[in-house]
Amino acid sequence: MGSPLSPVLAEVFMEHLEERAFERTDSPVAPILFERYVEDIFAIVKKGQEDTLLEYLNTIFPGQIAFMIEKEVNNELPFLDVLVRRKGTGLRTTVYRKPTHSDRSLVRNHKIRIPFEDRPGVVYQIKCACNASYIGETGNTLLDRFNDHMKALNGTATGQQRKN
């Protein structure tokens, strides 16, 4: 576990790095777009200037921080959980999943499974053949509440008689 102060210090350091990198007039590369989330940077530069930007950023605090680069392939670049696609003069984004991703979850809930209709204390809405709609909360199970409704309906009038 790291210090609770670590994220704050990392943010301060990265802001300081950005100021040093792009407020100088002798910067060899001026990114068209430069966005950062914590220590992950998304930058757009002119074609062929990617390595120049990487080398430049790595000279600002040598030995303290080392940047790596991931270049687009087929006009696509995964950034965090987003797949950024270059289309014409714009960018499109979709959810990015690694090729090894499966929709299976490692987190399991080992609680006893109780069918929904057998759970007490539910909020419910019952739409009935008699065109009545009931919304409420009950301490009974949904099935018991539905059966109570049907008994009440049969005790007063049938669904067809109530409709007319």
C-alpha positions, 0 to 999 in steps of 0.5 A: 500500500502506498501513502495516501499522499501519493496520488496528490504528489503524482498530480503535482509532479505531472502538472509541473512537468506539463508546465515545464514542457509546454510553456517553454518557447524552445519546445521542439514539439507542440502537440495538437492535443495533449490530455492527461489522466493521472500519468497516462497521456493522450497526445496528438502530434504531426505525423513523424513527430511522435518519437521527437515528443517522447525524447523531449518529455524524457529529457525534462526529468531524466532518471526520475520519470521515463515515458513510453509511447504507443502509436496508432495502428490502422488509425486506432489507439487504445487509451485506458478503456477507450478505443480512439479511432481517427475518422477523416478529420475527427475522432470516434471513441468506443469501449476498448476491451483487450483481446484476452477479455471475457465477459466473465466476472471474477467477483462472485456473489455466493448468496443463496439465490432466491427467485424474484417472485419469492422475495419479500419486501419488493417494490412491484407493479402489477398490470392486470387483465382488468386494466388496473395497474398497482404500484407499491411495496409489500412485506409479502412476496410478489406471488402472494401479493398477486394472488391477493389481488386475484382473490380480491378481483374474483370476490368483487367482479371478474376482469371482463365485468370490471372492464365494461 
